[in-house]
Amino acid sequence: MNLKLELIVLPVSDVDRAKAFYEAAGFRLDVDAAPTGDWRAVHLTPPGSECSILLGVGLTTAAPGSAQGLYLVVYDIEEARAELISRGVEVSEIFHDAGGLLYHGHEAGDVTHELPGQGRTAGPHPARADYGSYATFSDPDGNGWVLQEVKQRAPGR
């Protein structure tokens, strides 16, 4: 079986504000359709991604800002962070997990979901290990994104 993740619905409170945020962050606008007053779909795609996001009206009953742990894999975390900041996005400092386990969390409200043995340490991973350096940001509603540096994918990826 071949399953490809193509689209993630993000719950937002203000579609136009969210659309402007993601466009400013460099996401490509693919569709903005509102055939009725009760339904609107805005489809955007991160640069280089095969998976897109969908936001709008009448798409989900999830609370705005409830999408967390959305990973954007980047080749150079320092470059990606600088690019987002230049586009007006507030991005956390780069950090790594001192315990070597995956990080799941976001910066908004300093909420993290850490496993035992994890600890956020300032700066990129000392060896710049793949899957080892992170930075976070949130959209205006608090949907949480994680940048993760990967230069060489794990086998099978």
C-alpha positions in Angstrom: 0.0 0.0 0.0 1.2 3.5 -0.8 -0.3 6.3 1.4 0.8 9.9 0.9 -0.1 12.6 3.3 -1.3 15.4 1.1 -3.3 17.9 3.3 -3.7 19.0 6.9 -6.6 21.1 8.0 -5.6 23.9 10.4 -8.2 25.3 12.7 -8.1 29.1 12.7 -10.3 31.9 14.0 -9.7 34.5 11.2 -9.1 33.0 7.8 -7.8 36.2 6.2 -5.3 36.8 9.0 -4.1 33.2 8.8 -3.9 33.4 5.0 -1.8 36.6 5.2 0.5 35.0 7.8 1.2 31.8 5.8 1.7 33.8 2.5 4.1 36.1 4.3 6.0 33.0 5.6 6.5 31.9 2.0 3.7 29.4 1.6 2.2 29.3 -1.9 -1.5 30.1 -2.3 -3.1 27.3 -4.3 -6.8 27.9 -3.9 -9.1 30.4 -2.1 -12.6 29.4 -2.8 -15.9 30.5 -1.1 -18.8 29.2 -3.1 -21.2 30.0 -0.1 -21.1 32.2 2.9 -20.9 29.2 5.2 -17.9 27.6 3.5 -14.5 28.8 2.4 -11.3 26.8 1.7 -7.8 28.3 1.5 -5.2 25.8 0.3 -1.5 26.7 0.9 1.7 24.8 0.4 5.0 25.3 2.1 8.0 25.8 -0.2 9.3 22.4 -1.4 6.5 20.4 0.3 4.2 17.8 -1.2 1.9 18.2 1.7 -0.3 21.3 2.0 -2.4 23.0 4.6 -6.1 23.9 4.4 -7.8 26.6 6.4 -11.2 28.2 6.1 -14.8 28.3 7.3 -16.9 25.2 7.7 -14.0 22.8 7.5 -13.4 21.6 11.0 -14.9 21.8 14.5 -11.4 21.7 16.1 -10.6 24.7 18.3 -8.4 27.4 16.6 -4.8 26.9 17.5 -5.2 23.2 18.5 -3.0 21.8 15.8 0.4 21.2 17.4 3.7 19.4 16.5 3.5 20.2 12.7 7.1 19.5 11.5 8.7 21.3 8.7 12.0 19.6 7.8 14.7 21.9 6.6 18.2 21.3 5.2 19.8 24.3 7.1 18.0 25.3 10.3 19.9 28.6 10.6 19.1 29.6 7.1 15.4 28.6 7.4 15.1 30.4 10.7 16.7 33.6 9.3 14.4 33.4 6.2 11.2 33.1 8.3 12.4 36.0 10.6 13.1 38.2 7.6 9.5 37.5 6.5 8.1 38.7 9.9 7.6 35.3 11.6 8.6 35.1 15.3 10.8 32.0 15.6 12.3 30.6 18.7 16.1 30.3 19.2 17.6 27.1 17.8 17.8 24.3 20.3 18.5 20.6 20.6 17.4 17.8 22.9 20.1 17.1 25.4 18.6 13.6 26.0 18.6 12.7 22.3 14.8 11.9 22.2 12.4 13.5 19.8 11.0 16.9 20.8 7.2 17.4 20.6 6.0 20.8 21.5 5.7 24.5 20.6 6.9 27.8 21.9 3.5 29.5 22.4 3.0 29.8 26.1 6.2 27.8 26.6 4.1 24.6 26.4 6.2 21.5 25.7 5.4 17.8 25.7 8.7 16.2 26.7 9.4 12.6 27.5 11.5 11.6 30.5 15.1 12.3 29.8 14.5 15.1 27.5 15.7 18.6 28.0 15.9 21.6 25.7 19.4 22.9 25.3 20.3 26.1 23.5 21.9 26.0 20.1 22.0 23.4 17.3 23.0 19.9 18.0 26.8 19.9 18.7 27.5 17.4 15.9 24.7 18.9 13.7 23.2 15.4 13.8 20.3 14.8 11.4 16.9 15.1 13.2 18.8 16.8 16.1 18.3 20.6 15.8 15.0 22.5 16.2 13.3 25.8 16.2 9.6 26.6 16.7 7.0 29.1 15.7 3.2 29.5 15.9 0.6 31.1 13.6 -1.6 33.9 15.0 -4.0 31.3 16.5 -1.3 29.3 18.2 -1.1 26.3 15.8 2.4 25.1 16.6 5.2 24.4 14.1 8.6 22.8 14.6 11.5 23.3 12.2 13.8 20.2 12.2 17.1 20.0 10.5 17.8 17.0 8.3 20.6 16.9 5.8 20.5 13.1 5.1 17.2 11.2 5.5 17.0 8.0 7.5 16.9 4.9 5.3 13.5 4.2 3.8 12.5 7.9 3.9 
